[in-house]
Amino acid sequence: MFPSIFSDELGWDIAKGLPIITSWGLEYVDLRGRVFGRSAEGLPAEKLADLKKLFDDHGMKLGCIQSSLAKVHLPDAERQKAEAEKLEGIIRLADALDCRLVRSFHYWQPAEEDRGQLAVRPDELQKVLDLFAPLAERAQDAGLILTFENCGVTPDEVFTVLDALDVPQWGMAWDVANTWACEECLEDEDAYILRMVRRARLLHVKANGSAIPREGRYIPYDKILEACHNAGMPGPVSVETHNPDRSVSNEEMSRRVVQVVRKAWPTAAPGGLSKPEIVRTVSRPWDDEPVGFVVVGLGMGQVRSKDITQTSGTKLVGVCDLVEDRAKRVGEEFDVPWTTDLAPWLSNDEVEVVFVVTETGNHAKVACQALEAGKHVITTKPMDANVANCDRMIRLAEEKGLLLGVDLGRRYQRETQQLRAAVAAGTFGRLLSGNCSLKILRDRKYFDHNGRWRGTWALDGGGVMSNQAIHHIDEVVYAVGMPEKVRCNAWTMTHDIEAEDTASAVWLYESGFVLTFTATTCYPQPTWYYLLELTGQDGAYIQTAGGPFEDPLIRYYVDGAWSDKAPAAADFPWVNSADNFAAAVRTGAPLVATGRDGKRSRVVLDAMYESAYRNGGDWVDVVGHPATP
């Protein structure tokens, strides 16, 4: 899933529009309409070469070919011939720009009063299938991935055609605004979103409902994009502005919609099975005196900046990043000052907390500067790339009498709190065995981005276990406790990186409980496929999401039966780490994840790495390890 924009929405030909789109920080664009003064699918070979060079010169890629293929109702033979020629042009375009994803239609564009009939009229469906069959066969032969838009048709009509064609890779191009106010959506918004997301391969975002209210309200794109991300939607989230306010230029309105998409963008790792409500509507007692944060590092820091702006009792004072364009873009996005230098924020009295979201190996460097300046500090996960740096931060914070926390997000999920309470209550009896696994996909672009720091020992602290699986390493440590010893094997299978992209470990506890832990970034699907199972003498637990599971699953086996009801209550007031940290600053509330908690997860991680890389996969003690807190 990645952000993109229709090439013609700025009102310019692509040669003029592409530099503007690039300046907004986008790396993808979708082709629609006229390119170099003619239709994109009608470009001759020499113009296709020019178009490829234009993309390469701007470091851009083609996200989708947004074609009008078959956007006609039950055509005659002459029109069918024209559409077949259009498809050949699309194939040439797909070959030239290395993009197989195509938005299409399917010869069903009825009058409004007949809309919906295709889903319930087998006779009409057969007409459509007979007419569309030659295009479908040619598209399959060419390896195109067709996505049918719910424009002029209902989603159920799209699903009916997809089911009849039965090509697993094909799906829906979901134009959210087209059917947002439908009866199904109004009746159960969450269920409607999930039903659409299961078939969507790409998404369209219009100004109406995003930059401009639709019927007095905004479409909840943060919720929609979170659902798309959790479902592993592989295609673009594309700005299709359709500017409804001619007092604003198409370029400016498109920029505003891009900003909406950025603000709604989900985190790299799904937060969990449930998404907590934002506490802005539950005013904290210190809301009139919010705690001031500056966010340093604006990759994932852009998301943390959004969290701060949406959380009661917290205030985003400013943002900082070494990359000027990124700092400027995020600063403008949240309407706060921005810098490329940390120093001004360390002398700014409004800043009480420095939120460090830099590369992992630079956490201590930034954190210690902030602590020396008298600022509280919270770092993203993992706490740092090595235990020595964790210790340095902990010592300095304690010497200065300042708060030091770690943004370990799984601790703020209801499911994690409920599991922790169940384990503490002895719900499962003595724990015997467990299994934790994480399977995701990271491509070459991910590792090449921003100086290729990911997957390095110095700046990422390792590979998949350090960057991605740390979420769940900490979740198990938090819910079940620290293992006594671990052993691990690690491999670098498909990525050109220093550290591992696949690893498998065994954790052994003093009680005899044994847990296997496996993680990989080599999974073929772009998803966050997570599984945690626990087995005890008196009960069992399973939690899974992503991958083949359309809906997240959580079940407890207690008293001889499976149930989705948690057996132990978990009273947990905090919505995210900024909320909890602000409470600690204003009221002295305990931190959910202190610096010492962050160090514990790093200790377990480093013990696994010691086993895998320096001890031949043999056991390494965690309890009694020199680095153990």
C-alpha positions as CSV (number, residue, x, y, z in Angstrom):
1,M,0.0,0.0,0.0
2,F,1.4,3.4,-1.0
3,P,0.2,6.9,-1.7
4,S,-0.2,8.1,-5.3
5,I,-2.2,10.6,-7.3
6,F,-3.9,10.8,-10.7
7,S,-1.7,12.5,-13.2
8,D,-4.4,14.7,-14.6
9,E,-5.9,16.1,-11.4
10,L,-3.6,19.1,-11.2
11,G,-4.9,20.3,-14.5
12,W,-1.5,20.1,-16.2
13,D,0.1,17.7,-18.7
14,I,2.3,15.2,-16.9
15,A,5.6,17.0,-17.9
16,K,4.5,20.0,-16.0
17,G,2.6,18.2,-13.2
18,L,5.3,15.6,-12.3
19,P,7.8,18.1,-10.7
20,I,5.0,19.4,-8.5
21,I,3.9,16.0,-7.5
22,T,7.5,15.1,-6.7
23,S,7.8,18.2,-4.5
24,W,4.9,16.9,-2.4
25,G,7.0,13.9,-1.4
26,L,5.1,11.4,-3.5
27,E,7.0,8.6,-5.2
28,Y,4.1,7.2,-7.3
29,V,1.7,8.7,-9.9
30,D,-1.3,7.0,-11.6
31,L,-1.7,7.7,-15.4
32,R,-5.1,8.9,-16.6
33,G,-6.2,11.2,-19.4
34,R,-3.9,12.9,-21.8
35,V,-0.1,12.5,-21.7
36,F,2.1,14.6,-23.9
37,G,-1.1,15.9,-25.5
38,R,-2.6,12.6,-26.3
39,S,-4.2,9.6,-24.5
40,A,-1.7,7.6,-22.5
41,E,-2.7,4.3,-24.1
42,G,-2.3,5.9,-27.6
43,L,1.4,6.9,-27.1
44,P,3.8,5.6,-29.8
45,A,7.0,3.8,-28.9
46,E,9.2,6.9,-29.0
47,K,6.8,8.8,-26.7
48,L,6.7,5.8,-24.3
49,A,10.5,6.0,-24.1
50,D,10.2,9.7,-23.3
51,L,7.6,9.0,-20.6
52,K,9.9,6.4,-19.0
53,K,12.8,8.8,-19.0
54,L,10.5,11.5,-17.4
55,F,9.6,9.1,-14.6
56,D,13.2,8.1,-14.1
57,D,14.5,11.6,-14.1
58,H,12.1,12.5,-11.3
59,G,12.6,9.2,-9.4
60,M,8.9,8.4,-9.9
61,K,7.1,5.1,-10.5
62,L,3.8,4.3,-12.0
63,G,1.3,3.2,-9.4
64,C,-1.6,2.2,-11.6
65,I,-2.9,2.7,-15.2
66,Q,-6.2,4.4,-14.5
67,S,-7.9,3.5,-17.8
68,S,-11.4,3.9,-19.1
69,L,-11.3,0.4,-20.6
70,A,-14.8,-1.0,-21.1
71,K,-16.5,2.1,-19.6
72,V,-19.5,1.7,-21.8
73,H,-22.8,0.0,-21.5
74,L,-23.3,-3.2,-23.5
75,P,-21.5,-1.9,-26.6
76,D,-21.9,-2.7,-30.3
77,A,-19.2,-4.5,-32.4
78,E,-17.5,-1.3,-33.5
79,R,-17.1,0.0,-29.9
80,Q,-15.8,-3.4,-28.8
81,K,-13.1,-3.2,-31.5
82,A,-12.1,0.2,-30.2
83,E,-11.9,-1.1,-26.7
84,A,-9.7,-4.0,-27.8
85,E,-7.3,-1.5,-29.4
86,K,-7.3,0.5,-26.2
87,L,-6.3,-2.6,-24.3
88,E,-3.3,-3.2,-26.6
89,G,-2.2,0.4,-25.9
90,I,-2.5,-0.3,-22.1
91,I,-0.4,-3.4,-22.5
92,R,2.3,-1.4,-24.3
93,L,2.2,1.2,-21.5
94,A,2.3,-1.5,-18.8
95,D,5.4,-3.0,-20.5
96,A,7.2,0.3,-20.9
97,L,6.7,1.5,-17.3
98,D,6.7,-1.9,-15.6
99,C,3.3,-1.7,-14.0
100,R,0.7,-4.4,-14.4
101,L,-2.1,-2.8,-12.3
102,V,-5.0,-1.4,-14.3
103,R,-8.2,0.2,-13.3
104,S,-10.9,-1.0,-15.7
105,F,-14.7,-1.3,-16.2
106,H,-16.7,-4.2,-17.6
107,Y,-19.2,-3.0,-20.1
108,W,-21.9,-2.3,-17.5
109,Q,-22.8,1.4,-17.1
110,P,-26.6,1.4,-16.8
111,A,-29.0,4.2,-16.3
112,E,-29.3,5.1,-12.6
113,E,-32.7,3.4,-12.2
114,D,-31.1,0.1,-13.4
115,R,-28.1,0.3,-11.1
116,G,-27.7,-2.8,-9.0
117,Q,-29.5,-5.1,-11.5
118,L,-26.3,-6.9,-12.6
119,A,-26.0,-8.5,-9.1
120,V,-29.4,-10.0,-9.3
121,R,-30.0,-10.6,-13.0
122,P,-28.2,-13.7,-14.3
123,D,-29.3,-12.9,-17.9
124,E,-27.7,-9.4,-17.8
125,L,-24.6,-10.8,-16.2
126,Q,-24.2,-13.4,-19.0
127,K,-24.4,-10.6,-21.6
128,V,-21.6,-8.7,-19.8
129,L,-19.4,-11.8,-19.5
130,D,-19.9,-12.7,-23.2
131,L,-18.9,-9.1,-24.3
132,F,-16.0,-8.7,-21.8
133,A,-14.5,-12.2,-22.3
134,P,-12.1,-11.3,-25.1
135,L,-10.7,-8.4,-23.1
136,A,-10.4,-10.6,-20.0
137,E,-8.5,-13.3,-21.8
138,R,-6.1,-10.8,-23.4
139,A,-5.5,-9.1,-20.1
140,Q,-4.8,-12.4,-18.4
141,D,-2.4,-13.4,-21.2
142,A,-0.5,-10.1,-20.8
143,G,-0.3,-10.5,-17.0
144,L,-2.4,-7.5,-16.2
145,I,-4.1,-7.1,-12.8
146,L,-7.5,-5.6,-13.5
147,T,-9.4,-3.7,-10.8
148,F,-13.0,-2.8,-11.5
149,E,-14.2,0.6,-10.1
150,N,-17.5,1.1,-8.4
151,C,-18.2,4.1,-10.6
152,G,-21.7,4.0,-12.3
153,V,-22.2,0.6,-10.6
154,T,-22.7,-0.7,-7.1
155,P,-19.9,-2.6,-5.2
156,D,-22.1,-5.7,-5.3
157,E,-22.2,-5.5,-9.1
158,V,-18.4,-5.3,-9.1
159,F,-18.2,-8.3,-6.8
160,T,-20.6,-10.3,-9.0
161,V,-18.4,-9.8,-12.0
162,L,-15.2,-10.6,-10.1
163,D,-16.8,-13.9,-8.8
164,A,-17.9,-14.8,-12.3
165,L,-14.5,-14.1,-13.9
166,D,-12.7,-16.0,-11.0
167,V,-9.3,-14.5,-11.3
168,P,-7.9,-14.4,-7.8
169,Q,-5.5,-11.5,-8.4
170,W,-8.2,-9.2,-9.7
171,G,-10.2,-7.0,-7.4
172,M,-12.1,-3.8,-6.9
173,A,-10.8,-0.2,-7.3
174,W,-12.7,1.2,-4.3
175,D,-13.8,4.8,-4.9
176,V,-14.9,5.4,-1.3
177,A,-16.8,8.6,-2.0
178,N,-19.0,7.0,-4.7
179,T,-21.0,4.9,-2.2
180,W,-20.1,6.3,1.2
181,A,-23.6,7.4,2.1
182,C,-25.3,4.2,1.1
183,E,-27.7,2.4,3.4
184,E,-25.3,-0.4,4.2
185,C,-22.6,2.1,5.3
186,L,-25.0,4.1,7.4
187,E,-26.3,1.0,9.1
188,D,-22.9,-0.4,10.2
189,E,-19.9,1.7,9.1
190,D,-17.2,-0.7,10.4
191,A,-18.8,-3.8,8.8
192,Y,-19.2,-1.9,5.5
193,I,-15.5,-0.9,5.5
194,L,-14.3,-4.4,6.1
195,R,-16.5,-5.9,3.4
196,M,-15.1,-3.4,0.8
197,V,-11.5,-3.8,2.0
198,R,-11.6,-7.6,1.5
199,R,-12.0,-7.1,-2.2
200,A,-10.2,-3.9,-2.8
201,R,-6.8,-3.8,-4.5
202,L,-6.5,0.0,-4.6
203,L,-8.4,3.0,-3.2
204,H,-9.5,6.4,-4.6
205,V,-9.7,9.5,-2.4
206,K,-11.7,12.5,-3.6
207,A,-11.7,16.0,-2.2
208,N,-15.4,15.7,-1.3
209,G,-15.3,13.9,2.0
210,S,-11.6,14.4,2.7
211,A,-10.5,18.0,2.2
212,I,-14.1,19.2,2.1
213,P,-16.9,17.9,4.3
214,R,-19.4,15.6,2.6
215,E,-22.9,16.2,3.8
216,G,-21.6,17.9,6.8
217,R,-19.0,15.3,7.8
218,Y,-15.7,13.9,6.8
219,I,-15.1,10.3,5.6
220,P,-13.0,8.5,8.3
221,Y,-10.0,7.8,6.0
222,D,-7.8,7.0,9.0
223,K,-10.1,4.1,9.9
224,I,-10.3,3.0,6.2
225,L,-6.6,3.1,5.6
226,E,-5.9,1.2,8.8
227,A,-8.3,-1.5,7.6
228,C,-6.7,-1.5,4.1
229,H,-3.2,-1.8,5.7
230,N,-4.3,-4.6,8.0
231,A,-5.9,-6.5,5.1
232,G,-2.6,-6.2,3.1
233,M,-4.1,-4.2,0.2
234,P,-1.2,-4.1,-2.3
235,G,-2.1,-1.2,-4.5
236,P,-2.1,2.6,-4.3
237,V,-4.2,4.9,-2.2
238,S,-4.7,7.4,-5.1
239,V,-5.8,11.0,-4.9
240,E,-8.5,11.6,-7.4
241,T,-9.3,15.1,-6.5
242,H,-12.4,16.0,-8.6
243,N,-12.2,19.5,-7.3
244,P,-15.7,20.7,-6.2
245,D,-14.6,24.2,-5.3
246,R,-13.5,26.3,-8.3
247,S,-12.4,29.1,-6.0
248,V,-9.4,26.9,-5.3
249,S,-7.0,25.8,-8.0
250,N,-6.9,22.1,-8.9
251,E,-3.2,22.1,-7.9
252,E,-4.0,23.5,-4.4
253,M,-7.0,21.2,-3.8
254,S,-5.0,18.2,-4.9
255,R,-2.2,19.2,-2.4
256,R,-4.8,19.4,0.3
257,V,-6.1,15.9,-0.4
258,V,-2.6,14.6,-0.4
259,Q,-2.2,16.1,3.1
260,V,-5.4,14.4,4.2
261,V,-4.0,11.0,3.0
262,R,-0.7,11.6,4.8
263,K,-2.5,12.4,8.1
264,A,-4.7,9.3,7.8
265,W,-1.7,7.0,6.9
266,P,-1.4,4.0,9.3
267,T,1.7,2.9,11.1
268,A,4.1,0.4,9.6
269,A,2.9,-2.2,12.0
270,P,-0.8,-2.6,12.7
271,G,-1.5,-1.5,16.3
272,G,-3.4,-4.6,17.2
273,L,-6.7,-6.3,16.8
274,S,-8.7,-3.3,18.1
275,K,-8.1,0.3,17.5
276,P,-8.6,2.4,20.7
277,E,-10.8,5.5,20.5
278,I,-8.8,8.8,20.3
279,V,-9.0,10.5,23.7
280,R,-9.6,14.0,22.4
281,T,-13.3,13.5,23.2
282,V,-12.3,12.4,26.8
283,S,-10.7,15.6,28.1
284,R,-7.8,15.0,30.4
285,P,-7.7,17.3,33.5
286,W,-4.5,18.9,32.1
287,D,-6.0,19.6,28.7
288,D,-5.9,23.3,29.4
289,E,-2.2,23.0,30.1
290,P,-1.1,20.3,27.6
291,V,2.3,18.8,27.7
292,G,4.5,20.1,24.9
293,F,6.2,17.6,22.6
294,V,8.7,18.0,19.8
295,V,9.1,15.0,17.5
296,V,12.6,14.3,16.1
297,G,12.8,12.0,13.0
298,L,9.8,12.2,10.7
299,G,9.5,8.8,9.0
300,M,7.4,7.1,11.6
301,G,7.6,10.4,13.5
302,Q,4.9,11.8,11.1
303,V,2.5,9.2,12.6
304,R,3.5,10.0,16.2
305,S,3.0,13.7,15.4
306,K,-0.5,12.9,14.3
307,D,-1.1,11.0,17.5
308,I,0.0,13.9,19.6
309,T,-2.3,16.3,17.8
310,Q,-5.3,14.0,18.4
311,T,-4.7,13.2,22.0
312,S,-6.1,15.2,24.9
313,G,-3.5,16.8,27.1
314,T,-0.7,16.8,24.6
315,K,0.5,19.5,22.2
316,L,2.8,19.2,19.2
317,V,5.1,22.2,19.6
318,G,7.2,21.4,16.6
319,V,9.0,18.8,14.4
320,C,12.6,18.2,13.4
321,D,14.3,16.1,10.8
322,L,17.7,16.3,9.1
323,V,16.0,16.1,5.7
324,E,14.7,19.6,5.0
325,D,11.9,18.7,2.6
326,R,10.5,16.1,5.0
327,A,10.7,18.5,8.0
328,K,9.0,21.2,6.0
329,R,6.3,18.9,4.7
330,V,5.4,17.5,8.1
331,G,5.6,20.9,9.8
332,E,3.1,22.3,7.2
333,E,0.9,19.2,7.5
334,F,0.4,19.9,11.3
335,D,0.8,23.7,11.1
336,V,3.7,23.8,13.5
337,P,7.3,25.1,13.3
338,W,9.9,22.8,11.8
339,T,13.7,22.7,11.8
340,T,16.6,20.5,10.6
341,D,18.5,21.2,13.9
342,L,17.6,19.9,17.3
343,A,19.3,22.7,19.2
344,P,16.4,25.3,19.0
345,W,14.0,22.8,20.6
346,L,16.3,22.1,23.5
347,S,16.2,25.7,24.6
348,N,12.5,26.1,23.9
349,D,10.5,26.3,27.2
350,E,7.3,25.1,25.5
351,V,9.0,21.7,24.8
352,E,8.8,19.4,27.8
353,V,9.2,16.1,26.0
354,V,11.5,15.1,23.1
355,F,10.0,12.2,21.2
356,V,12.9,10.4,19.5
357,V,11.9,8.6,16.2
358,T,15.2,8.6,14.5
359,E,17.1,5.5,13.3
360,T,17.4,3.1,16.2
361,G,21.2,3.5,16.5
362,N,20.8,7.3,17.0
363,H,18.2,7.1,19.8
364,A,20.8,7.5,22.6
365,K,22.6,10.3,20.8
366,V,19.5,12.4,20.5
367,A,18.0,11.3,23.9
368,C,21.1,12.2,25.8
369,Q,21.3,15.7,24.3
370,A,17.7,16.2,25.3
371,L,18.2,14.8,28.8
372,E,21.3,17.1,29.3
373,A,19.0,20.0,28.3
374,G,16.5,19.1,31.0
375,K,13.9,17.6,28.7
376,H,11.9,14.3,29.4
377,V,12.5,11.7,26.6
378,I,10.5,9.0,25.0
379,T,12.0,6.9,22.2
380,T,10.4,4.7,19.6
381,K,11.1,0.9,19.7
382,P,13.6,-0.7,20.1
383,M,15.1,1.5,22.7
384,D,18.5,1.5,20.9
385,A,20.7,-0.7,18.8
386,N,22.6,-2.0,21.8
387,V,22.2,-2.4,25.6
388,A,25.1,-0.1,26.4
389,N,23.3,2.8,24.9
390,C,20.1,1.8,26.8
391,D,22.2,1.9,30.0
392,R,23.6,5.3,29.1
393,M,20.1,6.8,28.7
394,I,18.8,5.2,31.9
395,R,21.7,6.4,34.0
396,L,21.5,10.0,32.7
397,A,17.7,10.2,33.1
398,E,18.0,8.9,36.7
399,E,20.8,11.4,37.5
400,K,18.8,14.3,36.1
401,G,15.5,13.2,37.7
402,L,13.8,13.1,34.3
403,L,11.3,10.7,32.8
404,L,12.5,8.2,30.2
405,G,10.0,6.0,28.3
406,V,9.8,3.8,25.3
407,D,7.0,3.7,22.8
408,L,6.1,0.0,22.9
409,G,2.7,0.2,21.3
410,R,1.4,-3.3,21.8
411,R,1.2,-2.5,25.6
412,Y,-1.6,-0.1,24.8
413,Q,-3.8,-2.6,23.0
414,R,-6.8,-4.0,24.9
415,E,-6.0,-7.5,23.8
416,T,-2.5,-7.3,25.3
417,Q,-3.8,-6.0,28.6
418,Q,-6.4,-8.7,28.8
419,L,-3.9,-11.4,28.0
420,R,-1.5,-10.1,30.7
421,A,-4.3,-10.0,33.2
422,A,-5.4,-13.6,32.4
423,V,-1.8,-14.9,32.7
424,A,-1.4,-13.0,36.0
425,A,-4.6,-14.5,37.3
426,G,-3.5,-18.1,36.5
427,T,-6.4,-18.5,34.0
428,F,-4.5,-21.1,31.9
429,G,-2.8,-22.9,34.8
430,R,0.9,-23.6,34.5
431,L,2.0,-22.5,31.0
432,L,3.5,-25.3,29.0
433,S,4.2,-24.2,25.5
434,G,3.7,-21.2,23.2
435,N,4.2,-20.1,19.6
436,C,4.8,-16.6,18.3
437,S,5.3,-15.8,14.7
438,L,5.4,-12.7,12.4
439,K,5.4,-12.9,8.6
440,I,5.6,-9.8,6.5
441,L,7.0,-8.6,3.2
442,R,9.7,-5.9,2.9
443,D,11.0,-5.1,-0.6
444,R,14.2,-3.6,-1.9
445,K,12.8,-0.1,-1.9
446,Y,12.1,-0.3,1.9
447,F,15.8,-1.1,2.6
448,D,17.2,1.4,0.1
449,H,15.1,4.3,1.5
450,N,16.8,7.1,3.5
451,G,20.4,6.0,3.3
452,R,19.9,2.2,3.6
453,W,20.0,2.2,7.4
454,R,17.5,-0.5,7.8
455,G,18.9,-4.0,8.2
456,T,22.2,-2.7,9.5
457,W,23.7,-3.5,12.9
458,A,24.8,0.0,13.7
459,L,21.6,1.9,13.0
460,D,18.8,-0.8,13.0
461,G,20.3,-3.0,15.7
462,G,19.7,-6.1,13.6
463,G,17.1,-7.2,11.0
464,V,13.5,-8.5,11.3
465,M,13.8,-9.3,15.0
466,S,15.0,-5.8,15.9
467,N,12.9,-3.7,13.6
468,Q,9.6,-5.6,13.2
469,A,9.4,-8.5,15.7
470,I,10.4,-6.2,18.6
471,H,6.7,-5.3,18.9
472,H,5.9,-8.9,19.7
473,I,9.1,-9.7,21.6
474,D,8.0,-6.9,24.0
475,E,4.4,-8.1,24.0
476,V,5.4,-11.6,25.2
477,V,7.8,-10.2,27.8
478,Y,5.1,-7.8,29.0
479,A,2.3,-10.5,29.2
480,V,4.3,-13.6,30.2
481,G,7.7,-12.4,31.6
482,M,11.4,-12.7,30.7
483,P,12.7,-16.1,29.6
484,E,15.5,-17.7,31.5
485,K,17.5,-18.6,28.4
486,V,17.1,-18.4,24.6
487,R,18.7,-20.0,21.6
488,C,18.3,-18.8,18.0
489,N,19.2,-19.3,14.4
490,A,19.1,-16.5,11.8
491,W,19.4,-16.3,8.0
492,T,19.6,-13.6,5.3
493,M,17.6,-15.3,2.5
494,T,16.4,-12.8,0.0
495,H,17.5,-9.3,1.0
496,D,20.9,-7.6,0.4
497,I,21.3,-6.5,4.1
498,E,23.8,-7.0,6.9
499,A,21.4,-8.6,9.4
500,E,18.8,-11.3,9.2
501,D,15.5,-11.3,7.2
502,T,14.5,-14.6,8.8
503,A,15.0,-16.0,12.3
504,S,13.7,-18.7,14.6
505,A,14.2,-18.9,18.3
506,V,13.3,-20.9,21.4
507,W,12.6,-19.2,24.7
508,L,12.9,-21.3,27.9
509,Y,11.4,-20.1,31.1
510,E,12.4,-21.2,34.7
511,S,9.0,-22.8,35.1
512,G,9.6,-25.1,32.1
513,F,7.4,-23.1,29.8
514,V,8.9,-23.1,26.3
515,L,8.0,-20.7,23.5
516,T,9.1,-20.7,19.8
517,F,9.5,-17.4,18.1
518,T,9.8,-17.0,14.3
519,A,9.9,-13.9,12.1
520,T,10.5,-13.1,8.5
521,T,10.3,-10.2,6.0
522,C,10.3,-12.7,3.1
523,Y,6.6,-13.5,3.1
524,P,5.1,-13.2,-0.4
525,Q,2.0,-11.1,0.7
526,P,2.3,-7.4,1.8
527,T,0.6,-8.0,5.2
528,W,1.3,-8.1,8.9
529,Y,0.5,-11.8,9.6
530,Y,0.9,-12.3,13.3
531,L,0.2,-15.3,15.5
532,L,0.5,-15.8,19.2
533,E,-0.6,-19.1,20.9
534,L,-0.3,-20.1,24.5
535,T,-1.0,-23.6,26.0
536,G,-1.4,-24.2,29.7
537,Q,-2.5,-27.1,31.9
538,D,-6.0,-25.5,32.3
539,G,-6.5,-23.5,29.2
540,A,-5.2,-22.0,25.9
541,Y,-5.1,-18.8,24.0
542,I,-4.8,-17.8,20.3
543,Q,-4.5,-14.4,18.7
544,T,-4.0,-13.9,15.0
545,A,-4.5,-11.3,12.2
546,G,-3.4,-10.6,8.7
547,G,-2.3,-13.1,6.0
548,P,-5.1,-15.6,5.2
549,F,-7.3,-14.3,8.0
550,E,-9.9,-11.7,6.6
551,D,-10.9,-10.9,10.2
552,P,-8.7,-10.8,13.2
553,L,-9.2,-13.7,15.6
554,I,-8.8,-13.9,19.4
555,R,-10.0,-16.8,21.5
556,Y,-9.6,-18.1,25.0
557,Y,-10.1,-21.8,25.9
558,V,-11.3,-21.8,29.5
559,D,-13.5,-24.2,31.4
560,G,-13.7,-26.6,28.5
561,A,-14.9,-24.2,25.8
562,W,-13.6,-21.6,23.4
563,S,-14.8,-18.0,23.8
564,D,-14.0,-14.6,22.4
565,K,-14.7,-13.1,25.8
566,A,-11.6,-12.2,27.9
567,P,-11.8,-14.1,31.2
568,A,-9.9,-11.4,33.1
569,A,-10.8,-7.7,33.2
570,A,-8.1,-5.2,32.4
571,D,-8.7,-1.6,33.6
572,F,-6.3,0.4,31.4
573,P,-6.9,4.1,30.9
574,W,-4.2,5.1,28.3
575,V,-4.8,5.3,24.6
576,N,-1.1,5.7,23.5
577,S,2.3,6.4,24.8
578,A,2.0,10.2,24.5
579,D,-1.2,10.1,26.6
580,N,0.5,8.0,29.3
581,F,3.7,10.1,29.2
582,A,1.7,13.4,29.5
583,A,-0.1,11.9,32.6
584,A,3.3,11.0,34.1
585,V,4.6,14.6,33.6
586,R,1.5,16.3,34.9
587,T,0.3,13.9,37.7
588,G,3.2,11.4,38.3
589,A,1.2,8.5,36.9
590,P,3.5,5.4,36.3
591,L,4.9,5.0,32.8
592,V,3.6,1.9,31.1
593,A,7.0,1.4,29.4
594,T,10.0,2.9,31.2
595,G,13.5,2.9,30.0
596,R,14.2,-0.2,32.0
597,D,11.3,-1.9,30.3
598,G,12.7,-1.0,26.9
599,K,16.1,-2.4,28.0
600,R,14.5,-5.7,28.9
601,S,13.2,-6.3,25.4
602,R,16.6,-5.3,24.0
603,V,18.3,-7.8,26.4
604,V,16.2,-10.7,25.1
605,L,16.8,-9.6,21.5
606,D,20.6,-9.3,22.0
607,A,20.6,-12.8,23.7
608,M,19.0,-14.2,20.6
609,Y,21.5,-12.5,18.4
610,E,24.4,-13.7,20.6
611,S,23.1,-17.3,20.2
612,A,22.6,-16.9,16.4
613,Y,25.7,-15.1,15.4
614,R,28.3,-15.9,18.1
615,N,27.3,-19.0,19.9
616,G,26.3,-21.4,17.1
617,G,22.7,-21.5,18.0
618,D,23.3,-22.7,21.5
619,W,21.6,-21.6,24.7
620,V,22.4,-18.1,26.0
621,D,21.3,-17.1,29.5
622,V,18.9,-14.1,29.8
623,V,18.3,-14.3,33.6
624,G,21.7,-13.5,35.0
625,H,23.0,-12.1,31.7
626,P,25.3,-9.2,32.4
627,A,22.9,-6.8,30.5
628,T,19.8,-7.9,32.4
629,P,18.3,-5.0,34.4
